[in-house]
Structures are given as structure tokens and as C-alpha cells.
Amino acid sequence: MTSPASFFERLQARDTSLWAADPAIQEKIGRRLGWLNLHESMRDSVDELRGFAEWVRELGFRHAVLLGMGGSSLAPEVFQSTFGAQAGFPTLHVLDTTDPLAILRVENMIDVSSTLFIVSSKSGTTVETISLERYFAERTLDATGDTGALDNFIAVTDPETPLYHRAGESAFHRVFVNPPDIGGRFSALSFFGLVPAAAIGVDIERLLASADTVDGVEAAALGERLAALAQEGRDKLTFISAPGLESFGAWAEQLIAESTGKGGQGIVPIVGEPAGDAQSYGNDRVFVSMQLEERDEETAAAADQLEAAGHPVIRIDVPGPYGLGAEFLRWEIATAAAGAALGLNPFDEPNVTESKENTRHVLEQYETSGLMPNPAPAIEEDGLTLAADDSTLARLDNAPKRTIGALVAEHFLLAPEGSYLAIMAYIPQTEEHDRLLTRLRTALRDATRRATTVGYGPRFLHSTGQLHKGGPATGVFLQLVMDDEIDIDVPGEQSFTFSVLKRAQALGDLAALLGRRRPVLRVSLGDDPAASLLLLVDSVEAALRETVGRSR
């Protein structure tokens, strides 16, 4: 392992042999290192972004809607959550889903004719983004008299992409062309992050200036420490963030999971898991405690308790919201260093396309037959349906009851030490669903002492999805799906609606997991997901209490 100082020196020199010996792979990596000096090069665009922000304010937009996935959506979500809309600027809504109810919920909050739409895609070919773009473009043209011009739309994309050309054909107000040598998850300080930030009134120059404060050697040392801990078995990187910084974890989750989760190894980021006492955690954890200037005593006390119990704790103090600029760069350098220490290429995502291809096959089958290849149910109970492959069901033969709650509990109780428990929910993200999924993951964590993750589909496919398939074979999975009572068409698309696309994505991801023999249960919540999820959580909690209580 190279020293942090040596790594950072070679990183600055763009020495691609840090991650690969193959010249062809080195050449590809060399085309993904533009993030290194964004905090310097993007200063040339500050006046352009200020002019854009002034245009946004002058037009009086009350809402802005970002249409994008993964690296295009997560940094903007951090900016809205951390800064909020500044006076005179619109509230930003991030739409990174194909769920019909979630799409309609945003539409019902806005007046499309006076809303700023930011269509954001590096490739310009992301199916979710294209579908959302078509939907809101049609709604806008209907509302404005179909003039053919979408002058409340802007695009952020790489040079000469299909989105770049569509924006010209549809008379978008403007296109921000991003430097092409930046991968999506490393793009927070590029136009992909800065354009939405400017749209809500964030001071871009001040944000970029904060990145100047990053000590690159210390950031590299952080990455090498995380890699060393992962190799010792402490590969569950758990964020415990003070209020005001919670959303940063979701951005870091994608960066770390997609960059290191490959080749059968990687660091597993744990975000949004409620803090427990030290006895709630196994010996596979390392904690990151993030604090703002106004110290949160509850977060500090949790970190102190964990450290006293022998868990590694990394403490990061962020000097106010504008310190996020530095944190983006710190974690990008750390992730690049961790990849080198683990012998991984952190700049590719070899397993992401598999679920996409599986989704395409499902859609082709649906177009031909009109039927979805849904797995046969093993148990139906109170509006819930459980399905699994034969090997996964065979693991559950010793469950005390053949109820869905007992089987789900047993599925996770059998997870060996060092596993992580992943809940993948293809349902709309609402406060009620958040609350119930948090209850479920907390109950599972406390009963098993295993790390837990929750991801809403399809957004997590652009984040932890790479880790699920390409990372360590330690995941135990629960996929939650629902029947959409309401569906909406994708304009210009004959073969699928938004609901069909979402269901195909869930099936494609399921096939990818099963193809790798990952243990996965699939539970359908029917057409009332909140009521069915409550029933499932209640029954799993009861089964956990009964089983764990009996074992004690």
C-alpha cells in the first residue's frame, strides 16, 4: 500500500497505474479524473451560474423540478435539504423515480407552466430521465398552448449527447454542457450539482472556495484507513450525522457503494439507520460522526459511547453548510484512495448494466405477451404475497410458523455474522413509508446485530445496486413491490407505462440477484402499500420477539 502522501502526489499527477496495470483500463480511468480540480476550473463558470440564478429569480419560479437519477440527483438533493431555497428562489423537488404516485404528487404541487424543469443526465439516454422529460414536456406544452418551445426547461448533460440534441430541438431555455471526463457520482461540484444549487440561490463561489480547504493527504489517509478496516472485517461504514447533514449520507452512499462494491469486495455504506446503543452493533462496523458548528450533543454522545465500546469512530466537523464543498472533495479523494488500497477501479460500474439489460428483456416480453413474468407466490396472507426461489425457501424450513412475517424474520435471522440486511422498496417514498421501513430495519438490527440498508426503487439501482451484485456476497435481501392502482402513460412510448417500467425494473433487479444466488424474498404489498407495510412490520416484529425471546 502506498503512503497517503505518495498516493495524493500520484493522484494529482493523474497516475492511472494507481488502480490498474492494464493500459486499456488505465486509458479509461484517465477519462474519469476531471473531478480532481473542479473546485478550481468551475470558478470560470461562476459568473455564468450567477447570471442563470438571476434569471431564475427574475422569472419568479416558485418551484424547480430536477429530473435525473443517481449522480444527477443526489448532490442536488443535499443542497435542497441543507440550504433550502434562499429568499426569492424556488423550492427544488428531486424526481428520481418511475413510481406513478410519486410523479403525480410532484405534479400536483406545482403549476407546470411556471415551474423550472432541470433535465439532468450525463449520457442523455437514461430511461427514467427520458420518460420523466417526455411526461413533463407534454404537460407543459398542453398548459402553454403547445407553442413547441420549452423555455422553462434547461438541460445538464455531456457534449453532443441525445439530451443535448433534444434540448435544441425542443427549444429548451439553455443547455449546460458538463466536462465529459467526470463520472456521475464524482460530479457534485460540476454543473450537475452547481446548476440546481444556483437555481435555489446557493452562493456557488463560496461553495467552491470551501473545497480549497481540503488537505488531500488527510483525505487519502481516510480512504486508506477505511480500506484497511474493511480488510479486517469492519466493512460496514455507518454514518451518524447531526441534524442538517443527514442528506449527505445518501450522496456518500452512492459514491462509496458504486466505487468500491465490485469484484466480490467493497465497503458497505450504512445511511439513515437510527442510532442504537453499542450492544446493537456487531464487530463489522466503523462509524463516521459528522457535526456542524452548532454541536449536536445527542450525536456526540452516541459517538462517544461507540468509541468507548471499542468501535472505530471517525469524527468530521463541518464548518457550516458551505463546508459541503470541502466534504464532497474529501470523500471523493478518500474513495479513490480506498479503491487503490483494495485493488479496485473506483471509476467503473460493471454490474449496473445487468439490471438494465434484464429490465429491457422484461419489457420486450411484456410488449410481446402483455404479461409480466412475476414469480409464483409461495404464500398469500391478508393481502400480502411472498415469493422466493426454491433454495431461499428451503433455508426457511425451520421457521416456527409458515406466516409471511415469520418467514421474513427467519430469512434475516439466518444471516451469518458479517452480513448486511437490505430492504429494497419499489413503493413511493412518503413519510409513512419512511417511518415503517425505519421501524423494520431497527427491529432487524436489534434482533440480529447486523447492519441494515433501505433503498427505494428504482433510485437505489443507481446507487447501492452495483454493490448488491458486484460487492461482497454478504447481502440478504427483501424486495417490496406493490400493485399500482393509478398509472400514467409515458408520452411517445407504446411498449410501457410508468408502472410497467417500475415493475420491470424490480423484476430485472430480482433476476440479477437470483443469478448470483443472493438470498432474496419478494413480498407484494398489494394495492394499499401503507396498510400492508404496517401489517408486515407488525408481524415481523412479533416474530422476532418470539424467536429471539425463545432463544434466550
MARKE-831795 format. One line per 2 residues: for each residue x, y, z of C-alpha. Coordinates in steps of 0.2 Angstrom, whole numbers, m for minus. Each point is the difference from the previous one (the first is absolute). Layout:
MARKE-831795
X:Y:Z  ...
end
This chain:
MARKE-831795
0:0:0  7:17:m5
1:14:14  m14:13:0
12:13:m5  7:m10:m15
m18:m5:m5  m5:18:m1
15:6:m9  m3:m14:m13
m19:4:0  4:19:m4
11:m6:m14  m14:m11:m7
10:m16:2  m13:m13:m6
12:m14:5  m7:3:18
m15:m11:m5  5:m11:m14
14:m7:m10  m9:m3:m16
3:14:m12  m17:0:m7
m8:1:17  12:14:5
m5:10:m16  m18:m2:6
4:6:17  9:15:m7
m16:6:m8  m9:0:18
12:11:10  m7:17:m4
m8:1:17  17:3:8
1:19:m4  m18:4:m2
1:12:15  12:10:m10
m6:m2:m18  m18:3:4
5:18:6  0:5:m18
m19:m4:0  m4:10:15
m6:15:m9  m10:m11:m12
m9:m9:14  m3:17:9
m8:6:m16  m11:m16:m1
m5:3:19  m5:18:m4
m11:m6:m14  m8:m13:11
m4:13:13  m6:13:m13
m12:m12:m7  m7:m4:17
m1:m19:m1  m7:m7:16
5:m17:m3  14:m9:m9
0:m19:m5  15:m9:m3
m2:m15:m11  15:m12:2
7:m16:8  14:m4:11
15:12:m2  m12:12:m9
m12:1:15  9:m4:16
11:16:2  m15:11:m4
m10:m8:13  14:4:13
0:18:m5  m19:1:1
0:m9:17  14:10:7
m2:17:m6  m19:1:m5
m5:12:m12  7:18:3
m11:15:0  m8:3:m18
6:m17:m6  m11:m16:m4
m1:m15:11  9:m15:m9
m9:m16:m2  11:m15:m5
m10:m13:m10  10:m16:m2
m13:m13:m1  m12:m9:m12
m13:m2:13  m17:8:m7
m6:6:17  17:9:4
m1:8:m17  m18:6:2
4:6:17  13:12:m7
m11:5:m14  m14:4:12
12:12:10  4:10:m15
m6:11:m14  10:m8:m15
m1:16:m10  9:10:13
12:m13:7  18:m2:m5
4:m18:m6  19:m5:0
2:m16:m10  17:m7:5
9:m15:m7  18:m3:m4
m4:m12:m14  m16:7:m6
m7:m17:m2  m6:m5:18
m17:m8:m2  m8:7:16
6:18:m4  m6:m1:m18
m17:m6:5  m2:14:13
6:13:m13  m13:m6:m12
m13:0:13  3:18:6
3:7:m17  m17:m6:m6
m8:7:16  9:17:m3
m4:1:m18  m19:m4:4
0:14:13  9:13:m11
m10:m3:m16  12:m12:m8
12:14:m7  13:m13:m3
13:9:11  4:m6:18
8:16:6  m2:m5:18
11:m15:m3  18:m1:2
12:m15:m3  16:m6:8
9:m13:m10  17:m4:m8
5:6:m17  m10:m6:m15
m11:m12:9  m18:m4:m5
m6:11:14  10:14:m7
m8:m2:m17  m17:m2:7
2:16:10  4:9:m16
m15:m7:m10  m12:4:14
6:18:3  6:m3:18
5:17:8  18:m6:0
12:m15:2  14:m1:12
13:m11:m8  10:m9:14
18:m5:m2  m1:m18:m7
15:m7:11  m10:m1:16
m10:m15:6  m18:3:6
4:m4:18  15:12:0
m9:14:m7  m7:10:15
11:15:m4  m3:0:m18
m16:7:m9  m9:m15:5
0:6:18  3:19:m2
m14:4:m12  m14:m7:12
10:9:14  0:16:m9
m18:m2:m4  m5:1:19
12:14:3  16:m8:7
15:10:m1  10:m10:m12
17:9:2  m1:m2:19
m4:m19:m2  15:m3:m12
11:10:11  m3:m11:15
8:m15:m10  16:10:0
1:m5:18  2:m18:m3
16:m8:6  2:m13:m14
13:m11:10  m13:m1:14
m14:m5:m12  11:m13:m7
4:m6:17  m18:m2:4
m3:m10:m15  15:m12:4
m7:m2:18  m17:m5:m6
8:m12:m12  11:m8:14
m15:m1:12  m11:m8:m14
14:m13:m3  0:m4:19
m19:m3:m1  m6:17:5
m8:4:m17  m17:7:5
4:19:0  m14:8:10
m5:18:0  m6:8:15
m3:18:m5  m6:15:10
m16:9:m5  3:10:m16
12:m13:m8  m11:m15:m1
m2:1:m19  19:0:m3
0:m19:5  m11:m4:m15
12:9:m12  15:m9:8
m9:m17:0  0:1:m19
18:6:m2  6:m14:12
m11:m14:m5  2:2:m19
18:3:1  6:m14:11
m14:m13:m1  7:m11:m14
11:m15:m2  m8:m9:15
6:13:12  m4:18:5
m5:12:14  m18:m1:5
m7:18:4  m14:0:13
m10:16:0  m16:5:9
0:m15:13  m6:7:17
14:1:13  0:m15:12
10:m3:16  17:m9:m3
m7:m17:3  m11:2:m15
15:m1:m12  11:m14:m5
19:1:m2  m1:4:m19
m4:18:3  10:16:m2
m9:16:4  1:18:m8
m7:13:11  m3:17:m9
m4:16:10  m4:18:m5
7:15:9  m15:m1:12
5:m16:8  m14:m12:2
2:m8:17  m10:m16:m4
11:m4:m15  15:3:10
m5:m11:15  m4:m14:m12
17:1:m8  8:1:17
m9:m16:6  5:m9:m16
18:4:2  0:m5:18
m7:m17:m5  15:m2:m12
m8:4:m16  11:11:m12
m8:18:m1  5:12:m13
m5:18:5  m2:14:m13
m5:18:4  m8:9:m14
1:19:2  m17:5:m5
m10:m5:m16  12:7:m12
13:m13:7  m9:m12:m11
11:5:m14  15:m6:9
m9:m16:6  m4:m5:m18
18:1:m5  6:m8:16
m10:m16:m3  4:0:m18
18:m1:3  m2:m12:15
m11:m12:m12  14:1:m13
13:m5:13  m11:m14:7
m2:m7:m17  19:0:m3
3:m8:17  m13:m14:m4
7:m3:m17  m16:7:m9
m4:12:m14  m12:12:9
m5:8:m16  m10:m13:m9
m16:m9:4  0:m17:m8
m15:m7:7  m12:15:m2
m5:m5:m18  m5:m17:5
m16:5:8  m3:12:m15
2:m14:m12  m12:m11:10
m13:14:1  1:2:m19
m3:m19:m2  m15:1:12
m7:15:m10  2:m10:m17
m9:m15:8  m14:12:6
m1:8:m17  m2:m17:m9
m11:m9:13  m8:14:10
5:m9:16  13:3:13
11:m16:5  m5:2:18
7:m14:11  m13:m12:7
m6:4:17  5:m12:14
m12:7:13  m14:12:m1
m7:7:17  m10:16:4
3:9:m16  19:m4:0
8:m12:m12  18:m8:3
10:m8:m14  18:m7:0
11:m12:m9  0:m18:6
17:1:8  m5:16:10
m16:m9:6  9:m15:5
11:10:12  m16:5:9
m7:m18:3  4:2:19
m10:16:2  m12:m2:15
m15:5:m11  m4:0:m18
m6:18:0  7:14:m10
6:9:15  9:m15:7
8:m4:m16  7:17:m3
6:0:18  8:m17:m2
8:6:m17  9:14:9
4:m10:16  10:m13:m10
11:14:m7  18:m5:6
11:11:9  7:14:m11
m15:1:m11  m10:15:m4
m19:0:m1  m7:10:m15
m18:5:m3  m4:6:m17
m17:8:m1  m8:3:m17
m13:11:8  m2:19:0
11:9:13  m12:8:13
2:5:18  m11:m15:5
10:m12:m10  16:7:7
m6:m2:18  m5:m18:m3
16:m5:m9  10:8:14
m10:m10:13  4:m16:m11
18:3:m2  2:5:19
m9:m16:6  11:m11:m12
16:9:6  m4:m2:18
m5:m18:m2  15:m6:m11
14:13:4  2:1:m19
1:16:m10  m15:6:m10
m3:10:m16  m16:6:m8
m2:6:m18  m15:6:m10
m1:m7:m17  5:4:m13
11:14:7  11:m12:10
5:m10:m16  10:16:m4
8:m1:17  2:m16:10
m6:m11:m14  18:m2:m6
5:m6:17  m14:m12:2
6:m10:m15  18:4:m2
5:2:18  3:m13:14
m12:m14:0  m6:4:17
m17:9:m4  m17:m8:5
m14:8:m9  m18:5:1
m9:7:m15  m16:9:3
m12:3:m15  m18:6:m2
m14:1:m12  m2:17:m7
m19:5:1  5:16:m11
11:0:m15  6:13:m12
5:m1:m18  18:4:m6
m3:11:m15  6:m7:m16
3:m17:8  m11:m14:m6
8:m15:9  m1:6:18
m8:12:13  8:6:15
m7:m14:11  5:m13:m13
18:7:0  1:0:19
m6:m18:1  12:m5:m14
15:8:10  m5:m9:15
0:m17:m9  16:4:m9
9:4:16  m8:m16:8
7:m10:m15  17:7:3
0:m4:18  m6:m18:m3
13:m2:m13  13:2:13
m9:m11:12  m3:14:12
m13:m4:13  m15:10:m4
m19:0:5  m13:10:m10
m15:6:9  m14:9:m9
m10:13:10  m15:0:m12
m9:16:m4  1:8:18
19:0:3  m1:11:16
m13:m12:9  9:m16:m7
17:7:6  m7:3:17
m7:m18:1  17:m7:m6
10:10:12  m11:m4:15
1:m19:m5  19:0:m2
2:9:16  m11:m12:9
9:m15:m8  17:7:5
m5:3:18  m7:m18:1
15:m8:m8  14:10:8
m9:m1:17  m1:m19:m1
18:m1:m5  5:9:16
end
